[in-house]
Amino acid sequence: MKNLIMLLVLLTIGAANAQNNERNIGDFTEVKVFDRMRVNLIKSSENKVILKGKDTENIELINSDGVLKVRMNLDKIFDGNETFVEVYYNNLRVIDANEGAQVEINELLEQSRIEIRVQEGAIVNAGLDVEFAEMRAVTGGIIKAKGSAEKQNVEINTGGIFEGKSLETTDTTLRIQAGGEADIFARRTAQIKIRAGGDVDVYGNPTEVIQDKFIGGRINVVK
């Protein structure tokens, strides 16, 4: 009986290790995610990655000059939606999501500045407490941001979406080209430029709203 119990315990541990494995990946300041991967970003004193779910053996982690790329290998490309990745970081400057990836910041990101880029239908969900935020959403990518930033610069192109109503800023600069949507919050200035279509809602009742539209577009200041 004791031998049977021990065997069951070993099998359970082995199965867990097969599904979850930890990798050390060196220092990085930028994370790029591909292939519909689901990634949680977690503040830590060390840089490491924990892999969970299916096909963890097919995940590629490449650290190139401080840029950590998280993707499936060529045989499993675009098939990472049942694979979960926890990225532990101690210094993060850029988040870049591609190819339908979903990136979540598990806690409030508190630092001087951050850059977030999304494209190809990817989504980033971020809580921020920063002095400056640089945002870029193109080709159907979505940024969902909340918290606070002293200043932010938002660029949207070809169907990108920025959901920033809950990211309270003092000053926001927004540029939309070839279609896209944005909700922004600014208390002092909102500078908005639209080229060839775009849809903008402005919250926070800013003191000054500077509008520049060419070939379509809608800007609605919510009182």
C-alpha positions in Angstrom: 0.0 0.0 0.0 2.8 2.4 0.9 4.5 1.7 -2.4 1.3 2.3 -4.3 0.8 5.7 -2.5 4.4 6.7 -3.2 3.9 5.8 -6.9 0.8 7.9 -7.1 2.6 10.8 -5.5 5.5 10.6 -8.0 3.1 10.3 -10.9 1.2 13.4 -9.8 4.4 15.4 -9.4 5.6 14.2 -12.7 2.4 15.3 -14.4 2.5 18.7 -12.8 6.1 19.2 -13.9 5.2 18.2 -17.4 2.5 20.9 -17.5 4.4 23.6 -15.6 8.1 24.4 -16.1 10.3 27.3 -15.2 13.0 28.9 -17.4 15.6 31.5 -16.6 16.0 33.8 -19.5 18.4 36.6 -18.4 17.9 40.3 -18.2 15.3 42.0 -20.5 13.5 45.3 -20.7 11.1 44.5 -23.6 8.6 41.7 -24.1 7.2 40.7 -27.5 4.4 38.1 -27.6 3.2 36.2 -30.7 0.9 33.3 -31.8 -2.2 34.0 -29.7 -0.2 33.3 -26.6 -1.7 34.3 -23.2 0.9 36.1 -21.0 0.7 37.5 -17.5 3.3 40.0 -16.6 4.3 39.9 -12.9 6.6 42.3 -11.0 9.5 40.4 -9.3 13.0 40.7 -8.0 14.2 38.3 -10.7 13.6 37.7 -14.4 12.1 34.3 -15.2 9.3 32.6 -17.1 6.9 29.9 -16.0 5.0 27.9 -18.7 1.6 26.3 -18.1 -1.0 24.4 -20.1 -0.7 22.5 -23.4 2.4 22.4 -25.7 4.8 24.0 -23.3 7.6 22.1 -24.9 6.8 24.0 -28.2 7.2 27.5 -26.7 10.2 29.4 -27.9 11.8 32.0 -25.5 14.4 34.1 -27.2 16.3 36.9 -25.4 18.0 39.1 -28.0 19.8 42.1 -26.6 17.3 42.6 -23.8 14.2 41.9 -26.0 12.3 38.8 -24.8 10.3 37.1 -27.6 7.6 34.6 -26.6 6.3 32.5 -29.4 5.4 29.0 -30.6 7.8 27.0 -32.7 7.1 26.8 -36.5 5.1 23.6 -36.2 2.6 25.2 -33.7 2.5 28.7 -35.1 -0.8 30.6 -34.3 -1.8 27.8 -31.9 -0.9 29.1 -28.5 -4.4 29.9 -27.1 -4.3 27.0 -24.7 -0.8 27.8 -23.5 -0.3 30.2 -20.6 2.9 32.1 -19.8 3.9 33.9 -16.6 6.7 36.4 -17.2 8.4 37.7 -14.1 10.3 41.0 -14.6 12.2 43.6 -12.6 12.6 46.3 -15.3 10.1 46.6 -18.1 10.1 49.4 -20.6 8.2 48.0 -23.6 5.2 45.7 -24.1 4.6 44.5 -27.7 1.7 42.2 -28.5 1.2 40.6 -31.9 -0.8 38.0 -33.8 -3.8 37.8 -31.5 -1.8 37.5 -28.3 -3.3 38.5 -24.9 -1.1 40.2 -22.4 -2.2 41.1 -18.9 -0.4 43.1 -16.2 -1.3 41.4 -13.0 -0.8 44.5 -10.8 -0.4 48.3 -11.1 2.7 49.1 -13.1 4.4 51.9 -11.2 7.4 53.5 -12.9 8.4 56.7 -14.8 7.4 55.6 -18.3 6.1 52.7 -20.3 5.5 52.0 -24.0 2.8 49.6 -25.2 2.3 48.4 -28.8 -0.4 46.2 -30.2 -1.1 44.9 -33.7 -2.8 42.1 -35.6 -5.7 41.8 -33.2 -3.6 41.4 -30.1 -4.8 42.8 -26.7 -3.0 44.4 -23.8 -4.8 45.0 -20.5 -2.7 47.3 -18.2 -3.1 49.2 -15.0 -0.6 52.1 -14.9 0.9 54.7 -12.5 3.4 56.5 -14.7 4.6 59.9 -15.6 4.6 59.2 -19.4 2.8 56.5 -21.5 3.5 55.9 -25.2 0.7 53.9 -26.8 0.4 52.4 -30.3 -2.6 50.3 -31.6 -2.7 49.3 -35.3 -4.4 46.6 -37.5 -7.1 45.7 -35.0 -5.0 45.7 -31.9 -6.6 46.8 -28.6 -5.1 48.6 -25.6 -7.2 48.6 -22.4 -5.6 51.0 -19.9 -6.6 52.3 -16.5 -4.8 54.2 -13.6 -3.0 57.4 -14.1 -0.3 59.1 -16.2 0.9 62.7 -16.2 1.2 62.7 -20.0 0.5 60.2 -22.8 0.9 59.9 -26.5 -1.5 57.7 -28.4 -1.1 56.6 -32.0 -3.8 54.6 -33.8 -3.8 53.3 -37.3 -5.9 51.0 -39.5 -8.6 49.9 -37.0 -6.6 50.0 -33.8 -8.6 50.6 -30.6 -7.5 52.5 -27.4 -9.8 52.1 -24.4 -8.3 54.8 -22.1 -11.3 56.3 -20.4 -10.1 55.0 -17.1 -6.5 56.1 -17.6 -6.6 59.6 -16.1 -4.0 62.0 -17.6 -3.1 65.7 -17.4 -2.2 66.0 -21.0 -2.9 63.6 -23.9 -1.9 63.8 -27.6 -3.8 61.5 -29.9 -3.3 60.8 -33.6 -5.6 58.5 -35.7 -4.9 57.6 -39.3 -6.9 55.4 -41.6 -9.6 54.5 -39.0 -9.7 53.6 -35.4 -11.3 54.3 -32.1 -10.2 56.0 -28.9 -11.5 56.9 -25.4 -9.2 59.3 -23.6 -9.2 61.2 -20.3 -7.4 64.5 -20.0 -7.7 67.3 -17.4 -5.7 70.1 -19.0 -5.1 69.5 -22.7 -6.3 67.0 -25.3 -4.6 67.4 -28.7 -6.3 65.3 -31.4 -5.4 64.8 -35.0 -7.5 62.6 -37.3 -6.6 61.6 -40.9 -9.0 59.6 -43.1 -11.5 58.6 -40.4 -11.5 57.9 -36.7 -13.9 58.0 -33.7 -12.8 59.8 -30.4 -14.5 60.3 -27.1 -12.8 62.8 -24.7 -13.4 62.5 -20.9 -12.1 64.6 -18.0 -13.5 67.9 -19.3 -10.1 69.3 -20.3 -9.4 73.0 -20.3 -8.2 72.9 -23.9 -9.2 70.6 -26.7 -7.2 71.1 -29.9 -8.9 69.4 -32.9 -7.4 68.7 -36.4 -9.5 66.6 -38.7 -9.0 65.8 -42.4 -11.3 63.5 -44.6 -13.7 62.4 -41.9 -13.6 61.7 -38.2 -15.7 62.4 -35.1 -14.5 64.0 -31.9 -17.0 64.0 -29.0 -16.1 65.9 -25.8 -18.1 64.4 -23.0 -19.2 67.0 -20.4 
